[in-house]
């Protein structure tokens, strides 16, 4: 494995890392109604972890 990550690769990995965040909290009442309690991570489009899923970056 390389000792240093090239800046362009780091930039791509940063973008992919930002896609794994939870959806905003206000989307829960918007989708399910005010009474329902659901975790916002449930309707996040892309979920990936650096250990579990590789990328082509």
C-alpha positions in Angstrom: 0.0 0.0 0.0 1.2 3.5 -0.8 2.5 5.6 2.1 1.0 8.8 0.8 -2.4 9.3 -0.8 -2.3 11.5 -3.9 -4.3 14.7 -3.5 -6.7 13.8 -6.4 -7.5 10.5 -4.9 -8.0 12.1 -1.5 -10.5 14.5 -3.1 -12.5 11.6 -4.6 -12.5 9.8 -1.2 -13.7 12.9 0.5 -16.6 13.2 -1.8 -17.6 9.6 -1.2 -17.2 10.0 2.5 -19.7 12.9 2.5 -22.3 10.7 0.8 -22.5 8.4 3.8 -24.0 11.0 6.2 -27.5 10.7 7.7 -30.4 12.5 6.1 -31.4 15.8 7.8 -33.6 15.3 10.9 -36.4 17.4 9.4 -37.0 14.8 6.6 -38.4 12.3 9.1 -41.7 14.3 9.9 -41.8 15.4 6.3 -41.9 11.8 5.0 -43.6 9.9 7.8 -45.7 12.6 9.5 -45.2 14.3 12.9 -45.9 11.3 15.2 -43.6 8.7 13.7 -40.1 8.3 15.2 -37.7 6.9 12.6 -33.9 7.2 12.4 -32.8 9.6 9.7 -30.2 7.2 8.5 -33.0 5.0 7.2 -33.6 7.2 4.1 -30.0 8.1 3.3 -29.4 7.2 -0.3 -25.8 5.9 -0.2 -24.4 4.2 2.8 -20.8 3.0 2.6 -18.0 2.3 5.1 -14.3 2.4 4.3 -13.9 -1.1 5.8 -16.8 -2.8 4.2 -17.2 -1.4 0.7 -14.4 -0.6 -1.7 -14.6 2.1 -4.4 -12.8 2.6 -7.7 -11.2 5.8 -6.4 
